[in-house]
Amino acid sequence: MASPFTNRSISDINSSFSYNFSLSILVIVLIFPCLSLIETQSSLCRTSCGDIPINYPFGIDDGCGSPLYRHILVCSNSEQLELRTPSGRYPVRNISYSDPHILVYDPFLWNCQDGNNFRPTRPFSLDTSTHLSLSPQNDYLFFNCSETDVIIEPKPIFCERFPDRCDSTCDSASYLCRHLPECASALRGSSCCSYYPKATESLRLMLKYCATYTSVYWRNLGVTPPYDQVPEYGIRVDFDIPVTTRCLQCQDVSKGGGTCGFDTRTQSFLCFCDKRNVTTYCKDHNFSPQKRSGVVAGSVTAVSVAGAIGIGAGIWYLRKVRAKAPVTHGVQSNENRLF
């Protein structure tokens, strides 16, 4: 028969093994989400959504690009890029950075397939606090407007008679009304006139007295005028590219080729590098990495800090339990059960 000393030793070994195993499980449970978060945030800003490139000043991940365009673009789970405005979210067809503009379309706007079937629509608007603006290359066509509430006349004739009110007329003799893009004869028995709203309120007022409208922009073909533009359905939105010395240095390949971004709390400039964030450029060895909470691309986050605190607290708690635990000779009971 084994001595009591031997049985006690075996029980202590079993108890110690159970304690160490439980501690390991707790550490894994607490630290694994934090490691996953840090790994995710260490990746650089996404450079595309679908087949549309995302370059400075835009970003689809918070903290990327310029803070002037924060939350402007949204990339859906289906890789569809959308422009967010006060009037809704609009699918993006293309972004040009050489001739800075975004081309969007509104599926609610009139198109050739609608013919005389005029659907209710919404007036497109932009946030005036952003650096986005409606391009003067847009033309708006309004259909079946009330002639008692809207001035519908051929613009040249009206402007000769009323030069001071020329901007208020809806041109019924416009080129686009006579040559609707893609479907010149889509309208039958319905009136059409062209008018460029000066603001969202004037567009909203026009829709109050017109059945519907559509937007046409003039796409530049890059050939010799006068046949260098063609009309296409859509809305062109112009944007500014804020150029700063720090962003140019950050993007400079000879200085490390970083990505321009910003601190999501303070909106101050950050240069995202492979392994650190700096406020200058990636190869600036005299500058220490940034350690800001809530910033993407590799900085320490509030969640990861909280995770570290949780790990420490978990270890302290297990040690306390271990110190006060009764000697049970390896037998698990309701009093010492950990899980």
N, C-alpha and C positions, 0 to 999 in steps of 0.2 A: 504494500500500500504506500502511495506517495506521501511524503511528509507535507504538513501544512505550509511549510516554507515554499515548497515546490509549487503547490496549487496557487499560493498567493502570487508567486512570480509570474506564473502563466496568466493569471487574471490581470495583473498589471500590464503585461505585454499586450493582451487583447484590448484592454481599455485604452492604452496609449495608441495602439494601431487605429482604433475607432476614432479617437480624438484627432489624430493626424490626418486620417482620411477625410473626416468632416471638415477640417480646416482647409484642406486642399480643394474640396468641392466648393466651399464658400468663396475662396480666393478666385477660383475660375469663374464662378457665377458673377462676381463683382467686377473683375478686371476685363473679362472678354468683351463686353459691350463697349468699354472705354477704348480698348485697342482697335476695335472695328471703327469707332467714330474717328479716332485719330488717323487711321489709314484712309478713310474716306475723305477727310478734310485735307490730307496731304496731297491729294491729286489737284492738278492745276484746273483753272476755269475751263469749262467746255468751250470749244471753238466752233461748234456747229450745232444746228438743230435741223435734223433731216439733211437736205442738201443745201441749206442756206448757211453761209459762213457767219460766225459771230465774232467780230473784231471790235477793238476799242473804237468808239466810246461805249459800246453796248456790252451787256453781260446778261446771261440767263441764270447765273448762280449769284446769290446775294454777296456783295463785296467785290464783284468783278466789274471791270470797266470804270466808267465815270459815275460818281454819285448823282450827277445831273440827270442821268437816265435810269436811275434805280427803279426797279419793278415795272419798267415800261414794256419789256418783252417777256413773253411766257412761252416756254417749250412744253407742250403737253406730253402725256405718256406715249402718244402715237407719233411723236416727233413732228408735230405740227406747230410751227412758230406763229404766235399771235401777238398783235399790238394791242395793249390795254389803254383805253381812253375812257373819259367820263360817259360816253354813250354806249360802251360795250367793248367786246373783244373781237378783233378782226383778223382773219387769216392773212399772213404775209406771203406775198408771191416772190419778192426779191428785195435785197438790200444792196445798194451801190455805195461804195466808199470813195470812189474817185469823183463821182458827181453826187454828193451826199443826199440820198433820198431813200425812202422806204415805199414800196408799192404794196398796197393792201387792197382787198376787195370785200365788199359787203354782200353776202348771199341774199339779202333782202332787197337789194336794189333791182330795178327793172333790167331785164336783159332781152335779147332777141326772141328767146323762146316764149316769153310772156305775151308778146303781141299786144292786143288790146286788153289783156287781163292784167289790170293794175292792182298789185298787191299793196297792202299797208306796209309802210317802211318806217325807219327811224332816221332822224337827222344826224349826220356824222358830226362829231365835235372833238376838239382837242383841248387838253388842259393848258390854259394860257400861262401857267407857271413853269411849264417845261420849255425846253429849247427845240420844240417841234413846231412846225408851221405848215399850213396848207400851201401847196405849191401854186404859183400863178399859172402853171401849165395845165391845171385842171379846168375843165368846162363842165357845167351842170345843165342837164336837159330836164325840163319839167313838162309833164303831160297832162292834157285836159284841165287846164287852169280856168278859173272863173274870170271871164273878161270884164265883169263889173268890179272885181276887187284887185285884179292884176293888170298892169299896163302891158298888153301884148300887141306889139307892132314891129314892123321891120325896123331894125335899129338905125340904119343910115337915114331913113326918112324922118323918124322921130327925133333924132339928134339934130337934124337941120332945123326942125320947128321948135324944139325945146332943148337947147344945148345945156341948160342948167339942170335938167332932169334926165339927162341922157343915161346916167348910170342906173336909173330906176326902171328902165324898160326891160321886158323879157323879149329877146329878139326872135321873132317868128320866122325870119328869113335867114337864119344862121346856116352856115355850111353843114354843121353836124345834123341839124334837123332834116336837111335835104339829102344828106348822105350818112345815114346812120351806120356806124361801124359794124361790119360783118352782116348787116341785114338792112339794106337801103329801103326796102319796101315792107318792113315789118308792121308798120302802123297803117291802119286803114280807117279813115273817118275820125281819127283822133288828132287833136292839136298837139303841137310841140313847140317849145321856145327855149332859148338858151339864156341863162342868167348866172352871173357869178356872185354868190352871196358874200357880203362884206364881213359877216359874222354868223355865228351859230344861230343867233336870234332871228336874223333875216331869213336863214334857211328854214327855220321852224315856222316862220310866218308864211313863207311861200307854200310849204306843205299843208298849211291850213286851208289854202284855196286851190291847191292842185291835187290831182289824183295820186301822183307819185313822182319820183325823179330817178335819175341815174347820173353817175359820174364818169367822165371820159378824160383821160390824160393823154398828152401828146408825147409819144415815145421818140426819143432822138435816135436816128439810125446811124449817125456819125458819117454822113455823106455830105456832098456839096449842096447848099441851099439852091432852090427853094423846096426841094422834095426830100428834106432831111428829117421830117417828122411824120409819124403816122398816128392816128387816133386809136386808142384801145380803152376798153372798159376797165375801170379801177380808180383808185384814189392815190395820188402821189403826195407823200408827206416829206417835206424837207427837214433836215436836221443839221446842227452845227457840230463840228468836231473840235472840242476844246484841246488846244495844244499847249502842253506845259513842258518846261525843261526837264523836270523830274521824270515825267512819263517817257520822254524821248530817251533819256539816259537809261531808264529801266528797260526799254525795248531794244536798246542798242546791243547787237550781238557781241560786239567786242567788249562790252561791259557785263556780259552774262546772259543777255537775252531773256529778261524776265517778262512778267505779265503785269500790266497796270491794273491796280485795284484800289480799294479803300477800306478803312476800318469801319465795320458796320455800326459801331456805337458812336464814334466821333466824326465819321465820314472824312477823316484825314487821309492823305495819300499813303498807299503801301505798294511796294514792288514785290510781287509773288515770285519766289525762286523755287528751285527743286526741293531744297531742304530747309528754307527759312524765309521769313518775311522781313524786309528792310524798308526804310523810308528813303533810300538813295538808289542803289543799283546792286545787282547780285554779286559782283566782284569787288565790292567795297569792303575790304578785309578789316578796315578800321571801325566798322559799324557792327554792333551786336545785334543778334536777331531780335525781332519783336515778340513779346509774350503778351498778347492781348486776348482777352476772353471775347468770344463771339465773332472771331474773324476767320474766314475760310482760308484754305490753302496752307495748312500746316501749323497754325498757331495753337496754343493751348486754349481750350474752351472751358467755360464754366461747368459744363457737364463732366468733362474729364477730371477737373479738379474735385468736383463733388464725388466722383467715383473713387479717387484716391483717398479722400477722407473716409468714404464708406468702407474701403478695404481696411484702413487702420482701425476704424471702430469695430469692424467684424473680428479682427484678430484680438483686439483688447477684450471683447466680450467673451470669446472662446477661452482666453486665458483665465478670465475671471470665473467662468463656469468650471473650468478645469480645477482651479484652486479650491473651490467650494464643493466640488462634487464628492458625494460619499463614496466610500470604497464598496464597490458592488461585485468584486471578483469577476468582472467581465460580463455580468448579467444585465441585459438591457431592460429597463423598467419605464413606467410612465414618468418617473421623476428625472431620469437622466437621458431620455430620448431626445435626440437633436432634430430628427426629421419625422 
